[in-house]
C-alpha cells in the first residue's frame, strides 16, 4: 500500500515479502527506434551518438555551424560555400588537441586531418541517409494515379 505524509509530494510505498517475491506486473512501453543523424523532417539530430560528442565539446558551436552549413548547402559542389565555417572549426580543434587528437600528439596537422576525417565520415552518413530515402520513395512511374 502507499501512504502520503503531511500532504507532501512524496509517497511511501510499503511492500511485504510476498509482494516482492512474485514476478513484476509492470510492462514497459516499447521504445521508438533511435533516429539517425538526419531526422525525418530533414533537420540534423544533434543528439545522435554518431556525432561522438563533437556537437557539445569545446568546439561544439563551430562544429554545428560548419556541419549545418554543409547539410543545408545547395551549391555545387555541395558545401563549397562552407569553407570559412570549416576553417573556423578546424582552427578551434587545433586549440584543443587533447580533446580532438586521438593519437595524443600535439601535431596541428593530425588534429585537422582527424577532424576532417570525422566530418567526412558524418557527411558520408548523410549521403547514405538521403540515398536510402530516395530508394524508399516511389518514383512517378510506380505511383498509380487515381482520377
Residue frames relative to the residue before (quaternion, step in Angstrom):
aa qw qx qy qz dx dy dz
X 1.0000 0.0000 0.0000 0.0000 0.00 0.00 0.00
X 0.3408 -0.7430 0.5516 0.1659 3.54 -1.26 0.40
X 0.0427 -0.8018 0.5961 0.0075 3.57 -0.99 0.79
X 0.2089 -0.7553 0.6111 0.1113 3.53 -1.02 0.88
X 0.2449 -0.8004 0.5363 0.1081 3.57 -0.77 1.08
X 0.8754 0.0304 -0.0419 0.4807 3.53 -1.12 0.86
X 0.6135 -0.5931 0.3492 0.3872 3.58 1.05 0.67
X 0.3788 0.7518 -0.4654 0.2733 3.59 1.22 0.36
X 0.6529 -0.5311 0.3824 0.3814 3.51 -1.31 0.08
X 0.6726 0.5046 -0.2935 0.4548 3.59 1.18 -0.48
X 0.1900 -0.7502 0.6227 0.1152 3.52 -1.23 0.64
X 0.2601 -0.7361 0.6047 0.1578 3.55 -1.12 0.74
X 0.1768 -0.7854 0.5884 0.0758 3.54 -0.77 1.08
X 0.1790 -0.7704 0.6071 0.0766 3.54 -0.84 1.05
X 0.0062 0.8020 -0.5959 0.0405 3.57 -0.81 1.01
X 0.3499 -0.7139 0.5672 0.2149 3.55 -1.09 0.76
X 0.6766 -0.4565 0.3667 0.4465 3.57 -1.30 0.15
X 0.6306 0.5398 -0.3313 0.4485 3.58 1.04 -0.77
X 0.6223 0.5436 -0.3374 0.4510 3.59 1.04 -0.78
X 0.7452 0.4220 -0.2138 0.4700 3.54 0.95 -0.90
X 0.5888 0.6169 -0.3614 0.3770 3.61 1.20 -0.43
X 0.6811 0.4981 -0.2956 0.4479 3.60 1.03 -0.68
X 0.6385 -0.5192 0.3909 0.4123 3.55 -1.29 0.23
X 0.5973 -0.5811 0.4206 0.3587 3.54 -1.15 0.58
X 0.2953 -0.7537 0.5637 0.1642 3.55 -1.05 0.79
X 0.5244 0.6366 -0.4035 0.3962 3.56 1.29 0.07
X 0.0980 -0.7675 0.6304 0.0626 3.55 -0.96 0.88
X 0.3316 -0.7463 0.5471 0.1838 3.52 -0.90 0.95
X 0.4899 -0.6436 0.4819 0.3368 3.58 -1.01 0.69
X 0.5416 -0.6014 0.4630 0.3614 3.55 -1.14 0.61
X 0.3916 -0.7228 0.5169 0.2389 3.53 -0.93 0.89
X 0.5195 -0.6137 0.4947 0.3297 3.52 -1.17 0.66
X 0.5461 -0.5920 0.4504 0.3852 3.58 -1.06 0.57
X 0.5284 -0.6406 0.4521 0.3257 3.55 -1.00 0.82
X 0.4286 -0.6898 0.5085 0.2862 3.59 -0.88 0.87
X 0.4939 -0.6568 0.4845 0.3000 3.55 -1.18 0.52
X 0.8006 -0.2753 0.2199 0.4847 3.53 -1.24 -0.49
X 0.7683 0.2457 -0.1386 0.5746 3.56 1.02 -0.81
X 0.3868 -0.7318 0.5205 0.2096 3.56 -0.76 1.12
X 0.6808 -0.5018 0.3319 0.4178 3.62 -1.18 0.41
X 0.6859 0.4689 -0.2949 0.4719 3.61 1.09 -0.59
X 0.6156 -0.5863 0.3353 0.4061 3.60 1.27 0.09
X 0.5359 0.6196 -0.4104 0.4007 3.60 1.25 -0.13
X 0.5256 -0.6135 0.4876 0.3311 3.54 -1.29 0.38
X 0.3121 -0.7318 0.5797 0.1760 3.57 -0.96 0.94
X 0.2187 -0.8196 0.5187 0.1065 3.59 -0.02 1.30
X 0.6524 0.5116 -0.3167 0.4608 3.62 1.22 -0.29
X 0.4082 0.7227 -0.4724 0.2964 3.60 1.25 0.03
X 0.4574 -0.6905 0.4798 0.2895 3.61 -0.80 0.94
X 0.5478 0.6313 -0.3924 0.3840 3.58 1.22 -0.40
X 0.6059 0.5549 -0.3597 0.4424 3.61 1.21 -0.33
X 0.3283 -0.7967 0.4626 0.2085 3.57 1.25 -0.17
X 0.6823 -0.5078 0.2872 0.4405 3.59 1.06 0.68
X 0.4251 0.7298 -0.4594 0.2751 3.59 1.22 0.01
X 0.6515 0.5254 -0.3214 0.4428 3.60 1.10 -0.59
X 0.7594 0.3568 -0.1991 0.5063 3.60 1.22 -0.30
X 0.4955 0.6707 -0.4274 0.3493 3.61 1.22 -0.04
X 0.7651 -0.3599 0.2493 0.4722 3.59 -1.25 -0.19
X 0.7353 0.3294 -0.2145 0.5521 3.60 1.19 -0.41
X 0.2247 0.8274 -0.4878 0.1639 3.56 1.20 0.52
X 0.6466 0.5171 -0.3276 0.4553 3.59 0.94 -0.85
X 0.6733 0.4921 -0.2933 0.4674 3.57 0.88 -0.95
X 0.6406 0.5214 -0.3224 0.4623 3.58 1.00 -0.83
X 0.6782 0.4927 -0.2995 0.4556 3.59 0.86 -0.96
X 0.6438 0.5147 -0.3299 0.4601 3.59 0.99 -0.77
X 0.6804 0.4805 -0.2941 0.4687 3.60 0.88 -0.91
X 0.6864 0.4805 -0.2963 0.4585 3.57 0.86 -0.92
X 0.6324 0.5206 -0.3267 0.4714 3.59 1.03 -0.78
X 0.6210 0.5451 -0.3381 0.4505 3.56 0.96 -0.88
X 0.6847 0.4751 -0.2909 0.4700 3.57 0.84 -0.94
X 0.6695 0.5299 -0.3091 0.4188 3.57 0.81 -1.01
X 0.7713 0.3507 -0.1822 0.4989 3.58 0.90 -0.92
X 0.4195 0.7215 -0.4581 0.3058 3.60 1.28 0.00
X 0.1574 -0.7988 0.5763 0.0705 3.56 -0.99 0.88
X 0.5271 0.6279 -0.4198 0.3895 3.60 1.25 0.07
X 0.3302 -0.7114 0.5793 0.2220 3.55 -1.30 0.34
X 0.5020 -0.2737 -0.8070 0.1479 1.61 -1.56 1.87
X 0.6475 -0.5585 0.3618 0.3713 3.52 -1.11 0.81
X 0.8230 0.2399 -0.1979 0.4754 3.52 -0.95 0.97
X 0.4643 0.6959 -0.4536 0.3073 3.60 1.19 -0.06
X 0.6431 0.4964 -0.3237 0.4850 3.60 1.24 -0.25
X 0.6308 0.5624 -0.3140 0.4327 3.61 1.28 0.07
X 0.2816 0.7996 -0.4991 0.1792 3.59 1.22 0.23
X 0.6738 0.5084 -0.3073 0.4395 3.60 0.82 -0.96
X 0.6603 0.5074 -0.3117 0.4576 3.61 0.93 -0.86
X 0.6749 0.4732 -0.2990 0.4808 3.61 0.96 -0.83
X 0.6112 0.5469 -0.3442 0.4570 3.57 1.09 -0.68
X 0.6591 0.4942 -0.3023 0.4796 3.59 0.96 -0.86
X 0.6337 0.5265 -0.3317 0.4595 3.58 1.01 -0.79
X 0.6927 0.4676 -0.2859 0.4689 3.59 0.84 -0.93
X 0.5998 0.5417 -0.3569 0.4684 3.58 1.10 -0.61
X 0.6482 0.5024 -0.3096 0.4813 3.57 1.00 -0.82
X 0.6287 0.5424 -0.3374 0.4435 3.60 0.94 -0.86
X 0.6694 0.5100 -0.3116 0.4412 3.58 0.94 -0.82
X 0.6099 0.5455 -0.3507 0.4555 3.62 1.22 -0.36
X 0.7623 0.2867 -0.1495 0.5607 3.60 1.24 -0.43
X 0.0137 -0.8564 0.5161 0.0056 3.60 0.64 1.07
X 0.6387 0.5303 -0.3513 0.4330 3.61 1.03 -0.58
X 0.6688 0.4773 -0.2965 0.4867 3.59 1.17 -0.50
X 0.8159 0.2993 -0.1164 0.4808 3.56 0.83 -1.02
X 0.6613 0.4504 -0.3154 0.5102 3.61 1.24 -0.03
X 0.2662 -0.8160 0.4946 0.1369 3.58 -0.16 1.29
X 0.6367 0.5450 -0.3451 0.4225 3.60 1.09 -0.53
X 0.4799 -0.6993 0.4172 0.3264 3.59 1.27 -0.29
X 0.5860 0.5492 -0.3872 0.4529 3.60 1.24 -0.05
X 0.4444 -0.7208 0.4778 0.2340 3.56 -1.17 0.57
X 0.3280 0.7507 -0.5085 0.2650 3.59 1.05 0.62
X 0.4352 -0.7218 0.4775 0.2483 3.59 -0.58 1.19
X 0.6197 0.5518 -0.3445 0.4391 3.58 1.03 -0.73
X 0.6468 0.5117 -0.3163 0.4689 3.58 1.02 -0.81
X 0.6365 0.5264 -0.3287 0.4579 3.58 0.97 -0.85
X 0.6802 0.4802 -0.2938 0.4695 3.56 0.87 -0.94
X 0.6453 0.5185 -0.3211 0.4600 3.58 0.97 -0.82
X 0.6717 0.4839 -0.3014 0.4730 3.60 0.90 -0.88
X 0.6288 0.5236 -0.3339 0.4679 3.58 1.02 -0.78
X 0.6713 0.4896 -0.3018 0.4675 3.56 0.90 -0.90
X 0.6342 0.5256 -0.3352 0.4573 3.59 1.00 -0.77
X 0.6454 0.5132 -0.3187 0.4675 3.61 0.98 -0.85
X 0.6579 0.4973 -0.3070 0.4749 3.58 0.92 -0.89
X 0.6438 0.5191 -0.3224 0.4606 3.60 0.93 -0.88
X 0.6394 0.5294 -0.3164 0.4591 3.57 1.01 -0.86
X 0.6745 0.4853 -0.2900 0.4748 3.58 0.94 -0.89
X 0.6599 0.5059 -0.3091 0.4615 3.55 0.97 -0.85
X 0.6045 0.5360 -0.3569 0.4689 3.59 1.05 -0.65
X 0.6277 0.5322 -0.3296 0.4627 3.58 1.06 -0.73
X 0.6537 0.4894 -0.3293 0.4741 3.61 0.97 -0.75
X 0.6122 0.5379 -0.3495 0.4623 3.58 1.07 -0.68
X 0.6646 0.4932 -0.3012 0.4737 3.58 0.94 -0.89
X 0.6212 0.5332 -0.3420 0.4613 3.61 1.04 -0.74
X 0.6569 0.5029 -0.3094 0.4688 3.59 0.95 -0.89
X 0.6623 0.5027 -0.3096 0.4613 3.59 0.92 -0.88
X 0.6423 0.5111 -0.3264 0.4687 3.60 0.99 -0.78
X 0.6354 0.5222 -0.3260 0.4661 3.59 1.03 -0.78
X 0.6538 0.5048 -0.3105 0.4706 3.56 0.96 -0.87
X 0.6639 0.5003 -0.3063 0.4638 3.59 0.94 -0.87
X 0.6836 0.4845 -0.2890 0.4630 3.59 1.03 -0.74
X 0.6460 0.5115 -0.3206 0.4671 3.60 1.18 -0.47
X 0.4151 -0.6980 0.5097 0.2841 3.59 -0.83 0.87
X 0.3546 -0.7065 0.5557 0.2577 3.57 -1.04 0.67
X 0.7359 -0.4505 0.2710 0.4268 3.56 -1.27 0.25
X 0.6396 0.5391 -0.3399 0.4299 3.61 1.04 -0.65
X 0.6955 0.4635 -0.2729 0.4764 3.59 1.20 -0.47
X 0.6253 0.5447 -0.3360 0.4465 3.59 1.22 -0.30
X 0.2849 -0.7458 0.5774 0.1708 3.56 -0.78 1.05
X 0.2802 -0.7746 0.5468 0.1500 3.53 -0.69 1.05
X 0.2078 -0.7642 0.6009 0.1085 3.56 -0.94 0.95
X 0.1991 -0.7856 0.5774 0.0989 3.56 -0.97 0.88
